[in-house]
Amino acid sequence: MALDRQINPEMIMLAREARRVTQRELAERLGIAQGTLSRIENRLAIAPDSRLPGLASTLQFQPEFFLRTDPVYGPSASEF
């Protein structure tokens, strides 16, 4: 899947927290190591475009959600 933009790690974390899914659970569902997901969320690694369909399907967000670059303000979903 060729995309003009990268998957935004902040949006992965936001979607994961909104769905109350741990890093370990999401990593297992995506078939990757939890450490890999942690590195992606912390901007130490780039999520490949091939992960976009799995993220969207697993977390039940539109694929475009993960490409947003708008700053995320306010409390995280886990604070509710």
C-alpha positions as CSV (number, residue, x, y, z in Angstrom):
1,M,0.0,0.0,0.0
2,A,1.7,3.2,-1.1
3,L,0.9,6.2,1.1
4,D,2.2,9.7,1.0
5,R,2.3,10.0,4.7
6,Q,3.6,7.9,7.6
7,I,1.5,6.3,10.3
8,N,1.4,8.7,13.3
9,P,2.6,6.9,16.5
10,E,0.5,9.3,18.6
11,M,-2.6,8.2,16.8
12,I,-1.8,4.5,17.4
13,M,-1.4,5.2,21.1
14,L,-4.6,7.3,21.2
15,A,-6.7,4.6,19.4
16,R,-5.2,1.8,21.6
17,E,-6.0,3.7,24.8
18,A,-9.5,4.6,23.5
19,R,-10.2,0.9,23.0
20,R,-8.6,0.0,26.3
21,V,-6.1,-2.3,24.7
22,T,-2.7,-2.8,26.2
23,Q,0.5,-2.7,24.1
24,R,0.9,-6.4,24.7
25,E,-2.6,-7.2,23.5
26,L,-2.3,-5.0,20.4
27,A,1.1,-6.4,19.6
28,E,-0.2,-10.0,19.8
29,R,-3.2,-9.1,17.6
30,L,-0.8,-7.5,15.0
31,G,1.6,-10.4,15.2
32,I,4.5,-8.3,16.4
33,A,6.6,-8.1,19.6
34,Q,5.4,-5.8,22.3
35,G,8.8,-4.1,22.3
36,T,8.4,-3.3,18.6
37,L,5.1,-1.6,19.3
38,S,6.6,0.3,22.2
39,R,9.4,1.5,19.9
40,I,6.9,2.6,17.3
41,E,4.7,4.5,19.9
42,N,7.8,6.2,21.3
43,R,9.1,7.2,17.8
44,L,12.1,5.0,18.0
45,A,10.9,3.0,15.0
46,I,8.6,3.7,12.1
47,A,5.4,1.7,11.6
48,P,5.5,0.2,8.1
49,D,2.6,1.1,5.7
50,S,1.8,-2.6,5.7
51,R,0.6,-2.3,9.4
52,L,-2.2,0.2,8.5
53,P,-4.9,-2.3,7.6
54,G,-4.2,-4.3,10.7
55,L,-4.3,-1.3,13.0
56,A,-7.5,0.0,11.5
57,S,-9.2,-3.4,11.7
58,T,-8.0,-4.3,15.1
59,L,-8.7,-0.9,16.8
60,Q,-11.8,-0.2,14.7
61,F,-10.8,3.2,13.4
62,Q,-10.7,4.4,9.8
63,P,-7.2,4.0,8.2
64,E,-7.0,7.8,7.7
65,F,-7.2,8.2,11.5
66,F,-3.7,6.8,11.8
67,L,-2.3,9.2,9.2
68,R,-3.5,12.4,11.0
69,T,-0.7,14.8,12.0
70,D,-2.8,17.2,14.0
71,P,-1.5,17.6,17.6
72,V,-3.4,15.7,20.2
73,Y,-4.4,17.8,23.2
74,G,-6.1,17.0,26.4
75,P,-6.1,14.0,28.7
76,S,-5.4,10.6,27.2
77,A,-8.2,8.1,27.1
78,S,-6.7,6.2,30.0
79,E,-7.3,9.1,32.3
80,F,-11.1,8.7,32.0
